[in-house]
Amino acid sequence: MADISDLVARLASHFGCEPTTEEDGTVTVEIETSEGEPVPISVYADEIDEGPAVGGQVVMMRAAAGEDLDDLDRDDLLELLMASSATWFGRLYLEEDTASLVAEAALPLTGLRFEDLLQAAREVADLADACLAAVDEED
C-alpha cells in the first residue's frame, strides 16, 4: 500500500490534532465539521480491486454515521438523502455486516491535491454528523 503518512500529518496539523495510529494500521484524525464539532475519521491507503481502475491507489476516509437504524422513518431517510447529495467526494454507505451507516470518501492518490483531501475530510465529518443527528433524533 501507498505511504500516506505525510498526507495524514498535514491533515491533522490543519485541524490542530494529533493523529492516532490504531491496531489495524488505520490512522484516526479528529476532523472538525463546518460547525466546529470534532468527528473521528479513520484514514488509510487502499487499492481499487475491481473495474477499469483496478490497482489504483486511493486514500480512504471513513466515519461512523449511525447504528440504530430500526427507528428511521421516511423523513429521516429524506434527511439522510439530502445530506449525502450535498457532497462532491463523500458518500453514505450501509455496512452490511453491522447494519450501520458509514460516511466515507475515496480519493485517488495520483494527482491528489491537499485542498481536495481537506474538502473530502470535511464532507465526511459533516455527513457523519448530519447522519448521527438524524439517526439519534427523538421523534
C-alpha positions as CSV (number, residue, x, y, z in Angstrom):
1,M,0.0,0.0,0.0
2,A,1.0,3.6,-0.5
3,D,2.5,5.6,2.3
4,I,0.1,8.3,3.2
5,S,1.8,9.4,6.5
6,D,2.7,12.8,5.2
7,L,-0.9,13.5,4.0
8,V,-2.3,12.3,7.3
9,A,0.2,14.5,9.2
10,R,-0.7,17.6,7.1
11,L,-4.4,16.8,7.6
12,A,-4.0,16.5,11.4
13,S,-1.9,19.7,11.5
14,H,-4.5,21.6,9.6
15,F,-7.2,20.6,12.1
16,G,-4.9,21.1,15.1
17,C,-5.0,17.5,16.3
18,E,-2.7,14.6,16.8
19,P,-3.2,11.5,14.6
20,T,-3.6,8.2,16.4
21,T,-2.5,5.0,14.8
22,E,-4.9,2.2,15.5
23,E,-4.1,-1.6,15.9
24,D,-5.3,-2.3,12.3
25,G,-2.9,0.3,10.8
26,T,-5.5,3.0,10.1
27,V,-5.0,6.4,11.5
28,T,-7.7,8.4,13.3
29,V,-7.8,12.1,12.9
30,E,-10.3,14.5,14.6
31,I,-11.8,16.5,11.7
32,E,-14.0,19.5,12.5
33,T,-17.4,19.8,10.9
34,S,-18.4,23.1,9.3
35,E,-19.9,24.0,12.8
36,G,-16.6,23.2,14.6
37,E,-17.6,19.8,16.1
38,P,-14.9,17.2,16.1
39,V,-15.6,13.9,14.3
40,P,-13.1,11.0,14.5
41,I,-12.3,9.8,11.0
42,S,-10.3,6.8,10.0
43,V,-7.8,7.4,7.2
44,Y,-5.9,4.7,5.3
45,A,-4.5,3.8,1.9
46,D,-6.3,1.2,-0.2
47,E,-6.2,-0.3,-3.7
48,I,-9.1,-0.4,-6.1
49,D,-9.9,-4.1,-6.6
50,E,-12.5,-4.1,-9.4
51,G,-13.5,-2.2,-12.5
52,P,-11.3,-0.4,-15.0
53,A,-9.3,1.3,-12.3
54,V,-8.0,-1.9,-10.7
55,G,-4.8,-1.4,-8.9
56,G,-5.3,2.3,-8.5
57,Q,-4.1,3.6,-5.1
58,V,-6.6,5.6,-3.1
59,V,-6.8,7.3,0.3
60,M,-9.9,6.3,2.2
61,M,-11.6,8.3,4.9
62,R,-14.4,6.8,7.0
63,A,-16.5,7.9,10.0
64,A,-19.3,6.2,11.9
65,A,-22.6,7.7,10.9
66,G,-25.2,5.8,12.9
67,E,-26.0,2.3,14.2
68,D,-29.6,2.2,15.4
69,L,-31.4,2.2,12.1
70,D,-34.6,0.4,13.2
71,D,-36.4,3.6,14.1
72,L,-35.7,5.6,10.9
73,D,-38.8,6.8,9.2
74,R,-39.4,8.3,5.8
75,D,-38.5,11.9,7.0
76,D,-35.2,10.6,8.5
77,L,-34.3,8.9,5.2
78,L,-35.1,12.0,3.2
79,E,-32.8,14.0,5.6
80,L,-30.0,11.5,5.0
81,L,-30.5,11.6,1.3
82,M,-30.4,15.4,1.3
83,A,-27.3,15.4,3.4
84,S,-25.5,13.0,1.2
85,S,-26.5,14.8,-2.0
86,A,-24.7,17.9,-0.9
87,T,-21.2,16.4,-1.2
88,W,-18.6,16.2,-4.0
89,F,-16.5,13.4,-2.6
90,G,-18.3,12.0,0.4
91,R,-21.0,9.3,0.3
92,L,-23.1,7.4,2.8
93,Y,-22.5,3.7,2.9
94,L,-24.5,0.9,4.6
95,E,-22.2,-1.5,6.3
96,E,-24.0,-4.9,5.7
97,D,-22.2,-6.8,8.5
98,T,-23.3,-4.4,11.2
99,A,-26.3,-2.7,9.5
100,S,-24.7,0.6,10.4
101,L,-24.1,3.8,8.4
102,V,-20.7,5.0,7.4
103,A,-19.7,8.3,5.8
104,E,-16.8,7.8,3.6
105,A,-14.7,9.2,0.7
106,A,-12.1,7.6,-1.6
107,L,-9.7,9.9,-3.4
108,P,-7.1,8.7,-6.0
109,L,-3.6,9.3,-4.8
110,T,-2.3,10.1,-8.2
111,G,-2.6,13.9,-8.7
112,L,-4.3,14.4,-5.3
113,R,-4.2,18.0,-4.2
114,F,-4.2,18.7,-0.5
115,E,-7.2,21.0,-1.0
116,D,-9.2,18.1,-2.3
117,L,-8.2,16.0,0.7
118,L,-9.4,18.8,3.0
119,Q,-12.7,19.1,1.1
120,A,-13.3,15.3,1.3
121,A,-12.4,15.2,5.0
122,R,-14.8,18.0,5.9
123,E,-17.5,16.3,3.8
124,V,-17.1,13.0,5.6
125,A,-17.2,14.8,9.0
126,D,-20.3,16.9,8.0
127,L,-22.1,13.9,6.6
128,A,-21.4,11.7,9.6
129,D,-22.5,14.5,11.9
130,A,-25.8,15.0,9.9
131,C,-26.5,11.3,9.8
132,L,-25.8,10.8,13.5
133,A,-28.2,13.6,14.3
134,A,-30.9,12.1,12.1
135,V,-30.4,8.6,13.5
136,D,-30.2,9.7,17.1
137,E,-33.1,12.2,16.8
138,E,-36.1,11.6,19.1
139,D,-39.4,11.6,17.2
